[in-house]
Amino acid sequence: MDASFLTWPDLAPTSIAAEIDAGLLELLVCPRHRLPLALQGSGASLVCERGDRYAVVEGIPILLLSEAAQTHVEGTRSLEVAKQGAGAILPQFDVPPGTIDPFVQKSIGATNGSLYQHLVGKMTEYPIPHLWLPDGEGKLFLEIGCSWGRWCIAAAKQGYQPIGVDPSLKGVRAARRVAAQLGITAHYVVADGRHLPFSDEAFSQVFSYSVLQHISRDEVRKTLLEIQRVLRPDGGVQVQMPNIFGIRCLYHQIRRGFREARDFEVRYWKPHQLLSAFTTTVGPSRLSVDGYFSLNAQFSDLRFLPAKYRAVVRVSEWLRRASQKVPALGYFADSLYVSSVRSERKSALGKPVSLDAALPEVEGSSPLPATIARDRAS
């Protein structure tokens, strides 16, 4: 069913769709009432049967709830543009082949982390990461917090049909430009992970990187419940989260005096808290090591980094691989992946069963010891 659901059949690789793809429209629902949406006003808005109306700007649906407190200032800005609708005047960018989108040039340090700060304004190539997931085989892939779309591009290259959501219209516009520039078929929606505008059981894989760490535990739980809703039975989730015991994470906590996080600051989680949150909302879950000394650096990006940072990332990768043989090393990893499978199977206590058998091994994954408070989560 996934294999040919989303198409841009009449577009050249460098074109940007001016209208919503018909396959995407079939997936979209009102984020407030979860009712189907229909185009009105020559495609300028989407309306549900209860009359809720959402703007479509440059073919991009803006499906944010105005009454919801926005977790990022860009969400508020997107809502302001939505009020203007099709009449919104937005800056236009011509991004010829071989050049870098200006949004990415400016924001690379924010989206990829401090190890990439030196690339601001100096990029000559897009750093597209490696996705630690099986081949997509045409399955629908949802990224929460996509920004300019690097992980959606990685997913498309790996055989998935990616859809990215982000509250930032600026980020989503950039994602569309970059995808078109690279000849990648991907779709993007301005939306909030806490109120996903998709029908139930729509996706086979949900992914998020360096996003949920910036919101409160209550907001994370809301997002996980939404993820569970839009996942197909036995669908997979992979989310990167920070480990409270990570070496670099401890350093940052000491710097801010172990106070509670504010605004968009990183929230640190204990491993058993992650397992409990994901297992009780989504399904069987496990942790694996993503990296050390950073929450963003990718081993596949070595060529983009100066020598001193390459050394850090090489050591991180060595430790990640070592953790496969010495799982206890995972306790001190800074960046962890939480992998879950949606399951309706229940334990005798009425909670989802945490079964490693439900989580197939993925290339490069390094599960942490089974003794990490898994009993508390199952």
PATORLO-512824 format. One line per 2 residues: for each residue x, y, z of C-alpha. Coordinates in nm, 2 decimals. Each point is the difference from the previous one (the first is absolute). Last residue first. Layout:
BEGIN
X,Y,Z | ... .
This chain:
BEGIN
0.72,-0.34,3.14 | 0.16,0.34,0.06 .
0.11,-0.06,0.36 | 0.12,-0.35,-0.10 .
0.23,0.16,-0.26 | 0.18,0.18,0.27 .
0.32,-0.02,-0.20 | 0.07,-0.37,0.07 .
-0.05,-0.09,-0.37 | 0.33,0.16,-0.07 .
0.01,0.27,-0.27 | -0.06,-0.09,-0.36 .
0.26,0.09,-0.25 | -0.15,0.07,-0.34 .
0.24,0.03,-0.29 | -0.22,-0.19,-0.25 .
-0.34,-0.05,0.15 | -0.10,-0.31,0.20 .
-0.37,-0.07,-0.01 | -0.21,0.13,0.29 .
-0.29,-0.22,0.08 | 0.23,-0.27,0.13 .
0.14,0.25,0.25 | -0.33,-0.02,0.18 .
-0.13,0.28,0.23 | -0.37,-0.10,0.05 .
-0.24,0.29,0.00 | -0.17,0.06,0.33 .
-0.32,-0.17,0.12 | 0.17,-0.16,0.31 .
-0.03,-0.35,-0.16 | 0.20,0.14,-0.29 .
-0.16,0.15,-0.31 | 0.05,-0.05,-0.37 .
-0.14,0.29,-0.20 | 0.34,0.07,-0.15 .
0.17,0.30,-0.15 | 0.37,-0.07,-0.02 .
0.25,0.21,0.18 | 0.36,0.12,-0.05 .
0.15,0.26,0.24 | 0.33,0.12,-0.13 .
0.24,0.14,0.25 | 0.24,0.30,-0.01 .
0.24,0.08,0.29 | 0.12,-0.35,0.05 .
0.11,-0.07,0.36 | -0.24,-0.29,0.07 .
0.07,-0.14,-0.34 | 0.35,-0.11,0.11 .
-0.18,-0.27,0.20 | -0.08,-0.17,-0.33 .
0.36,-0.12,-0.04 | 0.00,-0.18,-0.34 .
-0.25,0.23,-0.17 | 0.13,0.28,0.22 .
0.33,-0.03,-0.18 | -0.16,0.11,-0.33 .
-0.14,0.31,0.17 | 0.33,0.06,0.17 .
0.19,-0.01,-0.34 | -0.26,0.23,-0.15 .
0.04,0.25,0.28 | 0.38,-0.02,-0.03 .
-0.03,0.07,-0.37 | -0.25,0.29,0.07 .
0.25,0.17,0.24 | 0.29,-0.05,-0.24 .
-0.20,0.15,-0.29 | -0.08,0.29,0.23 .
0.37,0.09,0.04 | 0.07,-0.06,-0.37 .
-0.27,0.23,-0.13 | -0.34,-0.14,-0.09 .
-0.18,-0.04,-0.34 | 0.19,-0.31,-0.10 .
-0.10,-0.17,0.32 | -0.38,0.03,-0.08 .
-0.08,-0.37,-0.02 | 0.12,-0.03,0.36 .
-0.29,0.23,0.09 | 0.02,0.27,0.27 .
-0.33,0.10,0.16 | -0.03,-0.06,0.37 .
0.38,0.02,0.08 | 0.27,-0.15,0.21 .
-0.11,-0.36,-0.07 | -0.22,-0.16,-0.26 .
-0.32,-0.18,-0.11 | -0.01,-0.28,0.25 .
-0.30,-0.23,0.02 | -0.31,-0.01,0.21 .
-0.29,-0.24,-0.02 | -0.37,0.01,-0.03 .
-0.32,-0.21,-0.03 | -0.30,0.22,-0.05 .
-0.10,0.37,-0.06 | -0.12,0.16,0.32 .
0.11,-0.23,0.28 | 0.31,-0.11,-0.17 .
0.11,0.34,-0.11 | -0.03,0.18,0.34 .
0.13,-0.30,0.20 | 0.30,-0.06,-0.22 .
0.09,0.37,0.00 | -0.04,0.03,0.37 .
0.22,-0.31,0.05 | 0.28,0.16,-0.20 .
-0.01,0.32,0.20 | -0.10,0.31,-0.20 .
0.15,0.34,-0.06 | -0.21,0.30,-0.11 .
0.18,0.22,-0.25 | -0.08,0.37,0.00 .
-0.28,0.13,-0.22 | -0.18,0.20,0.28 .
0.15,-0.08,0.33 | 0.16,-0.32,0.14 .
-0.02,-0.07,0.37 | 0.31,0.09,0.20 .
0.30,-0.24,0.02 | 0.23,0.31,0.05 .
-0.01,0.11,-0.37 | 0.36,-0.09,-0.06 .
-0.03,-0.32,0.20 | -0.28,-0.11,-0.23 .
0.21,0.08,-0.30 | 0.29,-0.21,0.13 .
-0.23,-0.29,0.09 | -0.12,0.00,-0.36 .
0.35,-0.01,-0.13 | 0.08,-0.32,0.21 .
-0.34,-0.15,-0.05 | -0.19,-0.09,0.32 .
-0.31,0.20,-0.08 | -0.02,-0.17,-0.34 .
-0.13,0.22,-0.28 | -0.27,-0.13,-0.25 .
0.00,-0.12,-0.36 | -0.33,-0.16,-0.11 .
-0.06,-0.31,-0.21 | -0.36,-0.13,-0.03 .
-0.12,-0.30,-0.19 | -0.33,-0.13,-0.13 .
-0.12,-0.34,0.13 | -0.36,0.13,-0.03 .
0.01,0.31,-0.21 | 0.12,0.32,0.17 .
-0.22,0.31,0.00 | -0.14,-0.06,0.34 .
0.32,-0.11,0.17 | 0.17,0.31,-0.13 .
-0.28,0.21,0.15 | 0.04,-0.17,0.33 .
0.38,0.06,-0.02 | -0.06,0.37,-0.07 .
-0.22,0.04,0.30 | 0.26,-0.18,0.22 .
0.27,0.23,-0.13 | -0.22,0.30,0.09 .
-0.03,-0.13,0.36 | 0.37,-0.06,0.01 .
0.07,0.35,-0.10 | 0.14,0.10,-0.34 .
0.35,0.04,-0.14 | 0.11,-0.36,0.01 .
-0.29,-0.08,-0.23 | 0.19,0.15,-0.29 .
0.36,-0.12,-0.03 | -0.11,-0.27,-0.25 .
-0.35,-0.13,-0.07 | -0.11,-0.31,-0.20 .
-0.34,-0.17,-0.06 | -0.02,-0.31,-0.22 .
-0.29,-0.20,-0.15 | -0.23,0.30,-0.02 .
-0.37,0.06,-0.04 | -0.15,-0.19,0.30 .
-0.24,0.28,0.09 | -0.03,0.29,-0.24 .
0.25,0.28,0.00 | 0.00,0.36,0.14 .
0.23,-0.08,0.29 | -0.10,0.20,0.31 .
0.29,-0.04,0.25 | 0.25,-0.03,-0.29 .
-0.10,0.34,-0.13 | -0.06,0.08,-0.36 .
0.13,0.19,-0.31 | -0.01,-0.28,-0.26 .
0.27,-0.14,-0.22 | 0.01,-0.25,-0.28 .
0.31,-0.18,-0.14 | 0.11,-0.10,-0.35 .
0.37,0.07,-0.03 | 0.15,0.16,-0.31 .
0.27,0.18,0.20 | -0.12,0.35,-0.08 .
-0.36,-0.11,0.05 | 0.08,-0.14,0.34 .
0.20,0.31,0.10 | -0.29,0.23,-0.10 .
-0.26,-0.20,0.18 | 0.21,-0.02,0.31 .
0.06,0.38,-0.01 | -0.38,0.06,-0.02 .
-0.04,-0.24,0.30 | 0.27,0.18,0.20 .
-0.15,0.35,-0.06 | -0.35,-0.13,0.07 .
0.13,-0.12,0.34 | -0.24,-0.22,0.20 .
0.17,-0.31,-0.16 | -0.14,-0.30,-0.18 .
0.19,-0.23,-0.24 | -0.15,-0.26,-0.23 .
0.23,-0.26,-0.15 | -0.07,-0.28,-0.24 .
0.27,-0.25,0.10 | 0.26,-0.16,-0.22 .
0.33,0.09,0.18 | 0.06,0.31,-0.21 .
-0.34,0.12,0.10 | 0.08,-0.06,0.37 .
0.33,0.20,-0.03 | -0.19,0.28,-0.17 .
-0.26,-0.01,0.28 | 0.28,0.01,0.25 .
0.15,0.32,-0.16 | -0.34,0.17,-0.03 .
0.06,0.37,0.06 | -0.18,-0.01,0.34 .
-0.13,-0.36,0.03 | -0.15,0.03,0.35 .
-0.20,-0.33,-0.01 | 0.11,-0.22,-0.29 .
-0.27,-0.23,-0.14 | 0.09,-0.29,-0.23 .
-0.24,-0.18,-0.23 | 0.14,-0.33,-0.13 .
0.14,-0.03,-0.35 | 0.24,-0.28,0.08 .
0.15,0.20,0.28 | 0.33,-0.17,0.05 .
0.07,-0.08,0.36 | 0.07,0.29,0.24 .
0.31,0.18,0.13 | -0.04,0.30,-0.24 .
0.33,0.14,-0.12 | 0.02,0.37,0.00 .
-0.03,0.25,-0.29 | 0.25,0.29,0.05 .
-0.09,0.23,-0.29 | 0.30,0.11,-0.20 .
0.19,0.33,-0.06 | -0.06,0.15,0.34 .
0.17,0.32,0.11 | -0.27,0.23,0.14 .
-0.02,-0.20,0.33 | 0.25,-0.29,-0.04 .
0.20,0.08,0.31 | -0.31,-0.06,0.21 .
-0.01,-0.37,-0.10 | 0.14,-0.13,0.33 .
-0.25,0.22,0.18 | -0.30,-0.20,-0.12 .
-0.17,-0.11,-0.32 | -0.31,0.21,-0.01 .
0.13,0.31,0.18 | 0.35,0.00,-0.16 .
-0.15,-0.06,-0.34 | -0.24,0.29,0.03 .
0.15,0.26,-0.23 | 0.12,-0.21,-0.28 .
-0.31,-0.22,0.03 | -0.23,0.30,-0.04 .
0.22,0.13,-0.29 | -0.04,-0.32,-0.20 .
0.34,-0.12,-0.11 | 0.13,0.02,-0.36 .
0.08,-0.27,-0.25 | -0.33,0.02,-0.18 .
-0.15,0.35,0.02 | -0.19,0.11,0.31 .
-0.22,0.30,-0.08 | -0.16,0.12,0.31 .
-0.33,0.18,0.06 | -0.09,0.20,0.31 .
-0.36,-0.04,0.10 | -0.30,0.22,-0.07 .
-0.31,-0.17,0.14 | -0.31,0.04,-0.21 .
-0.05,-0.37,-0.02 | -0.08,0.00,0.37 .
0.07,0.32,0.20 | -0.11,-0.17,0.32 .
0.22,-0.29,-0.09 | 0.30,0.23,0.00 .
-0.07,0.09,0.36 | -0.04,-0.37,0.09 .
0.34,-0.07,-0.15 | 0.15,0.27,0.22 .
-0.15,-0.15,0.31 | 0.14,-0.34,-0.10 .
0.34,0.16,-0.06 | 0.01,0.11,0.36 .
0.02,-0.36,0.11 | -0.21,-0.21,0.24 .
-0.32,0.17,-0.11 | -0.28,0.02,0.26 .
-0.30,-0.16,-0.17 | -0.29,0.23,-0.08 .
0.11,0.07,-0.36 | 0.02,-0.37,-0.08 .
0.26,-0.05,-0.28 | -0.08,-0.16,-0.33 .
0.17,0.24,-0.25 | -0.03,-0.19,-0.32 .
0.28,0.08,-0.25 | -0.11,0.05,-0.36 .
0.16,0.35,-0.01 | -0.21,0.08,0.31 .
-0.29,-0.22,0.09 | -0.20,0.14,0.29 .
-0.21,-0.20,0.24 | -0.38,0.01,0.06 .
-0.21,-0.17,0.26 | -0.35,-0.02,-0.13 .
-0.12,-0.31,0.18 | 0.02,-0.19,-0.33 .
0.37,0.08,-0.03 | 0.15,0.28,-0.21 .
0.33,0.04,-0.18 | 0.10,0.33,-0.15 .
0.13,0.18,-0.31 | -0.06,-0.30,-0.23 .
-0.23,0.19,-0.24 | -0.21,0.12,0.29 .
-0.05,-0.33,0.17 | 0.20,-0.32,0.04 .
-0.15,-0.27,0.21 | 0.11,-0.14,0.34 .
-0.09,-0.32,0.17 | -0.10,0.01,0.37 .
0.25,-0.03,0.28 | -0.19,0.26,0.20 .
0.28,0.24,0.10 | 0.28,-0.11,-0.23 .
-0.24,0.00,-0.30 | 0.10,-0.30,-0.21 .
0.26,-0.06,-0.27 | 0.08,-0.34,-0.14 .
-0.22,0.03,-0.31 | 0.15,0.35,-0.07 .
0.35,-0.16,-0.01 | -0.11,-0.23,-0.28 .
-0.15,0.29,-0.19 | 0.32,0.21,0.02 .
-0.08,0.35,0.13 | 0.05,0.27,-0.27 .
0.29,0.22,-0.10 | 0.24,-0.29,-0.01 .
0.37,0.10,-0.02 | 0.19,-0.09,-0.32 .
0.36,-0.11,-0.01 | -0.06,-0.37,-0.06 .
-0.26,0.08,-0.28 | -0.35,-0.04,0.12 .
-0.29,-0.18,-0.18 | -0.01,-0.32,0.22 .
0.04,0.15,0.34 | -0.11,-0.31,0.18 .
-0.10,-0.12,0.34 | -0.17,-0.34,0.03 .
0.22,-0.20,-0.22 | 0.15,-0.26,0.23 .
-0.19,0.07,0.31 | -0.29,-0.24,-0.07 .
